[in-house]
Amino acid sequence: MAVQYKKLTEYELDIFIEMRICQLREEGAKEQIDLRHSLKDYYHRHMEDGTFVSWLAADGDKIVGTSGISFVEKPPYFGCPNGKIALLSSMFTDKAYRR
């Protein structure tokens, strides 16, 4: 089956969070606390107000890749006079789907 792409919704949020935790583990983060509640709160709030968007790669019903972008505002500077920037995050692919 071909991989399809879709926008993250509340329905996939728990799976997305588990994949985010896998990403952090692979990057060498030390788990000192359970981040699930904090991540769910963050994504819920920022998806609702449009300041976080994610696209998922799915093979059938299985999510195999994630991405995320957060829209933030910093103090304006010469290179960005309105201060609005986007931060790429949550880039993760299931090991079985990496090349």
N, CA, C and O atoms as CSV, one atom per row, in Angstrom:
chain,resi,resn,atom,element,x,y,z
A,1,MET,N,N,0.843,-1.180,0.000
A,1,MET,CA,C,0.000,0.000,0.000
A,1,MET,C,C,0.889,1.244,0.000
A,1,MET,O,O,1.929,1.257,0.658
A,2,ALA,N,N,0.501,2.266,-0.713
A,2,ALA,CA,C,1.261,3.510,-0.789
A,2,ALA,C,C,1.036,4.342,0.473
A,2,ALA,O,O,-0.046,4.332,1.061
A,3,VAL,N,N,2.059,5.043,0.862
A,3,VAL,CA,C,1.953,5.924,2.015
A,3,VAL,C,C,1.104,7.133,1.626
A,3,VAL,O,O,1.290,7.719,0.560
A,4,GLN,N,N,0.185,7.492,2.492
A,4,GLN,CA,C,-0.691,8.644,2.297
A,4,GLN,C,C,-0.327,9.707,3.334
A,4,GLN,O,O,0.252,9.393,4.375
A,5,TYR,N,N,-0.663,10.945,3.049
A,5,TYR,CA,C,-0.371,12.043,3.960
A,5,TYR,C,C,-1.670,12.690,4.410
A,5,TYR,O,O,-2.598,12.874,3.623
A,6,LYS,N,N,-1.716,13.032,5.697
A,6,LYS,CA,C,-2.909,13.684,6.226
A,6,LYS,C,C,-2.535,14.589,7.386
A,6,LYS,O,O,-1.501,14.410,8.029
A,7,LYS,N,N,-3.391,15.558,7.638
A,7,LYS,CA,C,-3.173,16.506,8.732
A,7,LYS,C,C,-3.525,15.845,10.060
A,7,LYS,O,O,-4.517,15.122,10.161
A,8,LEU,N,N,-2.707,16.098,11.070
A,8,LEU,CA,C,-2.950,15.581,12.415
A,8,LEU,C,C,-4.257,16.136,12.965
A,8,LEU,O,O,-4.539,17.329,12.851
A,9,THR,N,N,-5.052,15.248,13.566
A,9,THR,CA,C,-6.275,15.650,14.261
A,9,THR,C,C,-6.205,15.116,15.689
A,9,THR,O,O,-5.292,14.368,16.035
A,10,GLU,N,N,-7.163,15.500,16.501
A,10,GLU,CA,C,-7.241,14.998,17.876
A,10,GLU,C,C,-7.291,13.468,17.900
A,10,GLU,O,O,-6.803,12.841,18.840
A,11,TYR,N,N,-7.880,12.878,16.869
A,11,TYR,CA,C,-8.032,11.425,16.799
A,11,TYR,C,C,-6.684,10.698,16.828
A,11,TYR,O,O,-6.580,9.630,17.431
A,12,GLU,N,N,-5.659,11.252,16.194
A,12,GLU,CA,C,-4.330,10.619,16.136
A,12,GLU,C,C,-3.367,11.127,17.202
A,12,GLU,O,O,-2.212,10.705,17.235
A,13,LEU,N,N,-3.820,12.021,18.071
A,13,LEU,CA,C,-2.912,12.705,18.984
A,13,LEU,C,C,-2.152,11.760,19.912
A,13,LEU,O,O,-0.957,11.968,20.125
A,14,ASP,N,N,-2.781,10.745,20.467
A,14,ASP,CA,C,-2.077,9.829,21.378
A,14,ASP,C,C,-0.948,9.084,20.649
A,14,ASP,O,O,0.136,8.903,21.204
A,15,ILE,N,N,-1.200,8.662,19.427
A,15,ILE,CA,C,-0.154,7.981,18.644
A,15,ILE,C,C,0.963,8.960,18.316
A,15,ILE,O,O,2.141,8.616,18.406
A,16,PHE,N,N,0.597,10.175,17.937
A,16,PHE,CA,C,1.580,11.213,17.639
A,16,PHE,C,C,2.492,11.444,18.848
A,16,PHE,O,O,3.709,11.552,18.697
A,17,ILE,N,N,1.912,11.519,20.031
A,17,ILE,CA,C,2.681,11.737,21.253
A,17,ILE,C,C,3.644,10.576,21.504
A,17,ILE,O,O,4.795,10.800,21.878
A,18,GLU,N,N,3.189,9.353,21.304
A,18,GLU,CA,C,4.082,8.197,21.488
A,18,GLU,C,C,5.247,8.251,20.507
A,18,GLU,O,O,6.374,7.902,20.859
A,19,MET,N,N,4.980,8.685,19.286
A,19,MET,CA,C,6.062,8.799,18.303
A,19,MET,C,C,7.011,9.930,18.683
A,19,MET,O,O,8.216,9.816,18.461
A,20,ARG,N,N,6.498,11.012,19.249
A,20,ARG,CA,C,7.348,12.112,19.717
A,20,ARG,C,C,8.268,11.620,20.831
A,20,ARG,O,O,9.448,11.970,20.860
A,21,ILE,N,N,7.742,10.816,21.739
A,21,ILE,CA,C,8.553,10.258,22.821
A,21,ILE,C,C,9.625,9.325,22.256
A,21,ILE,O,O,10.764,9.343,22.721
A,22,CYS,N,N,9.272,8.514,21.263
A,22,CYS,CA,C,10.272,7.651,20.603
A,22,CYS,C,C,11.375,8.499,19.984
A,22,CYS,O,O,12.554,8.158,20.081
A,23,GLN,N,N,10.995,9.600,19.350
A,23,GLN,CA,C,11.973,10.497,18.742
A,23,GLN,C,C,12.932,11.038,19.801
A,23,GLN,O,O,14.148,11.028,19.611
A,24,LEU,N,N,12.379,11.507,20.911
A,24,LEU,CA,C,13.217,12.057,21.974
A,24,LEU,C,C,14.173,11.002,22.528
A,24,LEU,O,O,15.338,11.294,22.795
A,25,ARG,N,N,13.682,9.784,22.701
A,25,ARG,CA,C,14.538,8.691,23.175
A,25,ARG,C,C,15.675,8.431,22.197
A,25,ARG,O,O,16.826,8.291,22.609
A,26,GLU,N,N,15.362,8.365,20.903
A,26,GLU,CA,C,16.394,8.107,19.898
A,26,GLU,C,C,17.426,9.223,19.858
A,26,GLU,O,O,18.590,8.984,19.538
A,27,GLU,N,N,17.004,10.435,20.180
A,27,GLU,CA,C,17.929,11.574,20.192
A,27,GLU,C,C,18.782,11.602,21.458
A,27,GLU,O,O,19.650,12.462,21.605
A,28,GLY,N,N,18.535,10.661,22.376
A,28,GLY,CA,C,19.358,10.546,23.574
A,28,GLY,C,C,18.832,11.258,24.806
A,28,GLY,O,O,19.541,11.381,25.805
A,29,ALA,N,N,17.596,11.726,24.742
A,29,ALA,CA,C,17.031,12.418,25.909
A,29,ALA,C,C,16.897,11.452,27.084
A,29,ALA,O,O,16.571,10.278,26.909
A,30,LYS,N,N,17.151,11.964,28.267
A,30,LYS,CA,C,16.993,11.189,29.499
A,30,LYS,C,C,15.587,11.402,30.030
A,30,LYS,O,O,15.178,12.537,30.274
A,31,GLU,N,N,14.858,10.331,30.208
A,31,GLU,CA,C,13.485,10.432,30.695
A,31,GLU,C,C,13.481,10.592,32.206
A,31,GLU,O,O,13.710,9.640,32.952
A,32,GLN,N,N,13.217,11.810,32.635
A,32,GLN,CA,C,13.153,12.081,34.059
A,32,GLN,C,C,11.718,12.223,34.535
A,32,GLN,O,O,11.434,12.094,35.726
A,33,ILE,N,N,10.813,12.491,33.596
A,33,ILE,CA,C,9.395,12.628,33.907
A,33,ILE,C,C,8.583,12.035,32.759
A,33,ILE,O,O,9.112,11.792,31.674
A,34,ASP,N,N,7.319,11.809,33.000
A,34,ASP,CA,C,6.413,11.358,31.945
A,34,ASP,C,C,5.860,12.606,31.257
A,34,ASP,O,O,5.114,13.372,31.867
A,35,LEU,N,N,6.221,12.813,29.990
A,35,LEU,CA,C,5.830,14.004,29.253
A,35,LEU,C,C,4.451,13.916,28.601
A,35,LEU,O,O,3.973,14.908,28.050
A,36,ARG,N,N,3.811,12.766,28.653
A,36,ARG,CA,C,2.573,12.576,27.900
A,36,ARG,C,C,1.517,13.644,28.198
A,36,ARG,O,O,0.928,14.210,27.278
A,37,HIS,N,N,1.284,13.914,29.463
A,37,HIS,CA,C,0.260,14.896,29.822
A,37,HIS,C,C,0.634,16.292,29.309
A,37,HIS,O,O,-0.207,16.988,28.740
A,38,SER,N,N,1.877,16.696,29.507
A,38,SER,CA,C,2.327,18.016,29.060
A,38,SER,C,C,2.271,18.142,27.545
A,38,SER,O,O,1.864,19.178,27.019
A,39,LEU,N,N,2.683,17.080,26.837
A,39,LEU,CA,C,2.620,17.103,25.379
A,39,LEU,C,C,1.173,17.189,24.892
A,39,LEU,O,O,0.867,17.956,23.978
A,40,LYS,N,N,0.295,16.410,25.497
A,40,LYS,CA,C,-1.110,16.427,25.082
A,40,LYS,C,C,-1.707,17.818,25.302
A,40,LYS,O,O,-2.433,18.324,24.446
A,41,ASP,N,N,-1.406,18.430,26.433
A,41,ASP,CA,C,-1.895,19.771,26.718
A,41,ASP,C,C,-1.366,20.767,25.686
A,41,ASP,O,O,-2.127,21.568,25.144
A,42,TYR,N,N,-0.054,20.714,25.416
A,42,TYR,CA,C,0.560,21.631,24.449
A,42,TYR,C,C,-0.076,21.471,23.071
A,42,TYR,O,O,-0.533,22.451,22.482
A,43,TYR,N,N,-0.110,20.243,22.554
A,43,TYR,CA,C,-0.638,20.034,21.202
A,43,TYR,C,C,-2.112,20.400,21.114
A,43,TYR,O,O,-2.541,21.006,20.132
A,44,HIS,N,N,-2.882,20.042,22.116
A,44,HIS,CA,C,-4.305,20.369,22.089
A,44,HIS,C,C,-4.516,21.886,21.991
A,44,HIS,O,O,-5.274,22.361,21.146
A,45,ARG,N,N,-3.840,22.633,22.862
A,45,ARG,CA,C,-4.005,24.088,22.872
A,45,ARG,C,C,-3.544,24.729,21.566
A,45,ARG,O,O,-4.228,25.591,21.013
A,46,HIS,N,N,-2.384,24.303,21.079
A,46,HIS,CA,C,-1.806,24.968,19.913
A,46,HIS,C,C,-2.407,24.493,18.587
A,46,HIS,O,O,-2.373,25.227,17.600
A,47,MET,N,N,-2.950,23.289,18.554
A,47,MET,CA,C,-3.705,22.874,17.366
A,47,MET,C,C,-4.998,23.678,17.299
A,47,MET,O,O,-5.434,24.094,16.226
A,48,GLU,N,N,-5.596,23.885,18.459
A,48,GLU,CA,C,-6.869,24.611,18.521
A,48,GLU,C,C,-6.723,26.063,18.065
A,48,GLU,O,O,-7.583,26.585,17.355
A,49,ASP,N,N,-5.624,26.717,18.478
A,49,ASP,CA,C,-5.467,28.125,18.095
A,49,ASP,C,C,-4.684,28.307,16.789
A,49,ASP,O,O,-4.438,29.437,16.367
A,50,GLY,N,N,-4.296,27.204,16.152
A,50,GLY,CA,C,-3.639,27.272,14.852
A,50,GLY,C,C,-2.158,27.559,14.889
A,50,GLY,O,O,-1.556,27.788,13.840
A,51,THR,N,N,-1.543,27.555,16.076
A,51,THR,CA,C,-0.110,27.832,16.162
A,51,THR,C,C,0.741,26.572,16.115
A,51,THR,O,O,1.964,26.651,16.226
A,52,PHE,N,N,0.109,25.401,15.951
A,52,PHE,CA,C,0.836,24.158,15.703
A,52,PHE,C,C,0.067,23.365,14.661
A,52,PHE,O,O,-1.145,23.176,14.769
A,53,VAL,N,N,0.797,22.903,13.643
A,53,VAL,CA,C,0.214,22.084,12.586
A,53,VAL,C,C,1.152,20.910,12.342
A,53,VAL,O,O,2.373,21.061,12.386
A,54,SER,N,N,0.583,19.755,12.088
A,54,SER,CA,C,1.386,18.573,11.806
A,54,SER,C,C,0.782,17.814,10.637
A,54,SER,O,O,-0.436,17.732,10.479
A,55,TRP,N,N,1.669,17.264,9.828
A,55,TRP,CA,C,1.255,16.352,8.762
A,55,TRP,C,C,1.829,14.991,9.090
A,55,TRP,O,O,2.974,14.875,9.528
A,56,LEU,N,N,1.029,13.966,8.876
A,56,LEU,CA,C,1.400,12.585,9.165
A,56,LEU,C,C,1.543,11.797,7.874
A,56,LEU,O,O,0.852,12.059,6.890
A,57,ALA,N,N,2.445,10.835,7.893
A,57,ALA,CA,C,2.536,9.854,6.825
A,57,ALA,C,C,1.920,8.572,7.375
A,57,ALA,O,O,2.279,8.124,8.464
A,58,ALA,N,N,1.000,7.987,6.625
A,58,ALA,CA,C,0.311,6.783,7.088
A,58,ALA,C,C,0.352,5.706,6.022
A,58,ALA,O,O,0.185,5.968,4.831
A,59,ASP,N,N,0.578,4.496,6.481
A,59,ASP,CA,C,0.505,3.305,5.630
A,59,ASP,C,C,-0.758,2.583,6.081
A,59,ASP,O,O,-0.744,1.851,7.070
A,60,GLY,N,N,-1.842,2.791,5.355
A,60,GLY,CA,C,-3.126,2.281,5.809
A,60,GLY,C,C,-3.523,3.025,7.069
A,60,GLY,O,O,-3.567,4.255,7.081
A,61,ASP,N,N,-3.814,2.278,8.140
A,61,ASP,CA,C,-4.187,2.887,9.416
A,61,ASP,C,C,-2.991,3.169,10.316
A,61,ASP,O,O,-3.148,3.759,11.385
A,62,LYS,N,N,-1.796,2.753,9.895
A,62,LYS,CA,C,-0.606,2.913,10.735
A,62,LYS,C,C,0.117,4.215,10.411
A,62,LYS,O,O,0.485,4.462,9.263
A,63,ILE,N,N,0.318,5.044,11.434
A,63,ILE,CA,C,1.091,6.271,11.263
A,63,ILE,C,C,2.563,5.891,11.274
A,63,ILE,O,O,3.043,5.268,12.221
A,64,VAL,N,N,3.284,6.271,10.208
A,64,VAL,CA,C,4.678,5.869,10.071
A,64,VAL,C,C,5.644,7.056,10.056
A,64,VAL,O,O,6.860,6.868,10.091
A,65,GLY,N,N,5.108,8.266,10.005
A,65,GLY,CA,C,5.961,9.446,10.012
A,65,GLY,C,C,5.208,10.648,10.531
A,65,GLY,O,O,3.996,10.765,10.349
A,66,THR,N,N,5.941,11.546,11.184
A,66,THR,CA,C,5.334,12.745,11.738
A,66,THR,C,C,6.160,13.971,11.364
A,66,THR,O,O,7.343,13.876,11.038
A,67,SER,N,N,5.511,15.104,11.421
A,67,SER,CA,C,6.180,16.384,11.247
A,67,SER,C,C,5.412,17.398,12.082
A,67,SER,O,O,4.271,17.151,12.474
A,68,GLY,N,N,6.026,18.516,12.347
A,68,GLY,CA,C,5.320,19.547,13.084
A,68,GLY,C,C,5.912,20.909,12.785
A,68,GLY,O,O,7.101,21.044,12.497
A,69,ILE,N,N,5.064,21.903,12.859
A,69,ILE,CA,C,5.524,23.276,12.703
A,69,ILE,C,C,4.775,24.140,13.708
A,69,ILE,O,O,3.548,24.100,13.802
A,70,SER,N,N,5.545,24.920,14.452
A,70,SER,CA,C,4.980,25.849,15.428
A,70,SER,C,C,5.183,27.262,14.908
A,70,SER,O,O,6.279,27.629,14.486
A,71,PHE,N,N,4.126,28.042,14.941
A,71,PHE,CA,C,4.186,29.434,14.515
A,71,PHE,C,C,4.320,30.296,15.770
A,71,PHE,O,O,3.464,30.269,16.655
A,72,VAL,N,N,5.409,31.058,15.826
A,72,VAL,CA,C,5.688,31.870,17.003
A,72,VAL,C,C,6.020,33.304,16.586
A,72,VAL,O,O,6.296,33.582,15.419
A,73,GLU,N,N,5.987,34.187,17.554
A,73,GLU,CA,C,6.330,35.577,17.298
A,73,GLU,C,C,7.433,35.995,18.261
A,73,GLU,O,O,7.318,35.836,19.476
A,74,LYS,N,N,8.497,36.528,17.690
A,74,LYS,CA,C,9.629,37.045,18.450
A,74,LYS,C,C,9.643,38.561,18.314
A,74,LYS,O,O,8.916,39.121,17.493
A,75,PRO,N,N,10.454,39.216,19.104
A,75,PRO,CA,C,10.592,40.654,18.870
A,75,PRO,C,C,11.090,40.875,17.431
A,75,PRO,O,O,11.976,40.155,16.972
A,76,PRO,N,N,10.538,41.846,16.729
A,76,PRO,CA,C,10.980,42.098,15.355
A,76,PRO,C,C,12.488,42.358,15.288
A,76,PRO,O,O,13.094,42.877,16.225
A,77,TYR,N,N,13.063,41.982,14.155
A,77,TYR,CA,C,14.470,42.255,13.907
A,77,TYR,C,C,14.620,42.562,12.424
A,77,TYR,O,O,13.679,42.372,11.654
A,78,PHE,N,N,15.788,43.034,12.020
A,78,PHE,CA,C,15.950,43.501,10.643
A,78,PHE,C,C,15.638,42.412,9.616
A,78,PHE,O,O,15.059,42.699,8.568
A,79,GLY,N,N,16.007,41.201,9.898
A,79,GLY,CA,C,15.749,40.109,8.960
A,79,GLY,C,C,14.306,39.640,8.958
A,79,GLY,O,O,13.886,38.930,8.045
A,80,CYS,N,N,13.544,40.028,9.971
A,80,CYS,CA,C,12.139,39.614,10.093
A,80,CYS,C,C,11.377,40.729,10.823
A,80,CYS,O,O,11.129,40.632,12.025
A,81,PRO,N,N,11.012,41.780,10.093
A,81,PRO,CA,C,10.421,42.956,10.728
A,81,PRO,C,C,9.091,42.726,11.447
A,81,PRO,O,O,8.712,43.530,12.298
A,82,ASN,N,N,8.375,41.646,11.123
A,82,ASN,CA,C,7.127,41.388,11.859
A,82,ASN,C,C,7.342,40.417,13.014
A,82,ASN,O,O,6.439,40.223,13.827
A,83,GLY,N,N,8.519,39.804,13.102
A,83,GLY,CA,C,8.852,38.903,14.199
A,83,GLY,C,C,8.213,37.527,14.121
A,83,GLY,O,O,8.425,36.701,15.009
A,84,LYS,N,N,7.437,37.263,13.083
A,84,LYS,CA,C,6.744,35.975,12.980
A,84,LYS,C,C,7.646,34.949,12.298
A,84,LYS,O,O,8.140,35.162,11.191
A,85,ILE,N,N,7.846,33.818,13.005
A,85,ILE,CA,C,8.686,32.748,12.472
A,85,ILE,C,C,7.981,31.403,12.664
A,85,ILE,O,O,7.005,31.292,13.407
A,86,ALA,N,N,8.491,30.409,11.989
A,86,ALA,CA,C,7.973,29.049,12.130
A,86,ALA,C,C,9.128,28.144,12.544
A,86,ALA,O,O,10.240,28.258,12.027
A,87,LEU,N,N,8.850,27.244,13.484
A,87,LEU,CA,C,9.854,26.306,13.984
A,87,LEU,C,C,9.450,24.899,13.589
A,87,LEU,O,O,8.360,24.439,13.928
A,88,LEU,N,N,10.318,24.226,12.880
A,88,LEU,CA,C,10.081,22.849,12.461
A,88,LEU,C,C,10.435,21.917,13.609
A,88,LEU,O,O,11.465,22.092,14.260
A,89,SER,N,N,9.581,20.920,13.861
A,89,SER,CA,C,9.831,19.980,14.959
A,89,SER,C,C,9.152,18.649,14.668
A,89,SER,O,O,8.479,18.483,13.651
A,90,SER,N,N,9.343,17.720,15.572
A,90,SER,CA,C,8.625,16.435,15.547
A,90,SER,C,C,8.811,15.670,14.243
A,90,SER,O,O,7.912,14.950,13.810
A,91,MET,N,N,9.977,15.823,13.616
A,91,MET,CA,C,10.266,15.088,12.386
A,91,MET,C,C,10.723,13.678,12.775
A,91,MET,O,O,11.820,13.499,13.303
A,92,PHE,N,N,9.882,12.692,12.512
A,92,PHE,CA,C,10.185,11.330,12.924
A,92,PHE,C,C,9.582,10.346,11.937
A,92,PHE,O,O,8.462,10.530,11.460
A,93,THR,N,N,10.344,9.291,11.636
A,93,THR,CA,C,9.875,8.209,10.766
A,93,THR,C,C,10.104,6.878,11.458
A,93,THR,O,O,11.183,6.625,11.995
A,94,ASP,N,N,9.088,6.031,11.442
A,94,ASP,CA,C,9.192,4.673,11.982
A,94,ASP,C,C,10.405,3.981,11.331
A,94,ASP,O,O,10.616,4.086,10.123
A,95,LYS,N,N,11.189,3.279,12.145
A,95,LYS,CA,C,12.418,2.642,11.644
A,95,LYS,C,C,12.175,1.771,10.421
A,95,LYS,O,O,13.003,1.741,9.511
A,96,ALA,N,N,11.066,1.072,10.389
A,96,ALA,CA,C,10.771,0.164,9.272
A,96,ALA,C,C,10.540,0.917,7.960
A,96,ALA,O,O,10.555,0.310,6.889
A,97,TYR,N,N,10.329,2.219,8.034
A,97,TYR,CA,C,10.037,3.006,6.829
A,97,TYR,C,C,11.167,3.952,6.453
A,97,TYR,O,O,11.024,4.743,5.520
A,98,ARG,N,N,12.270,3.884,7.150
A,98,ARG,CA,C,13.427,4.729,6.824
A,98,ARG,C,C,14.215,4.111,5.678
A,98,ARG,O,O,14.251,2.893,5.508
A,99,ARG,N,N,14.836,4.974,4.907
A,99,ARG,CA,C,15.715,4.504,3.819
A,99,ARG,C,C,17.060,5.151,3.952
A,99,ARG,O,O,17.950,4.896,3.141
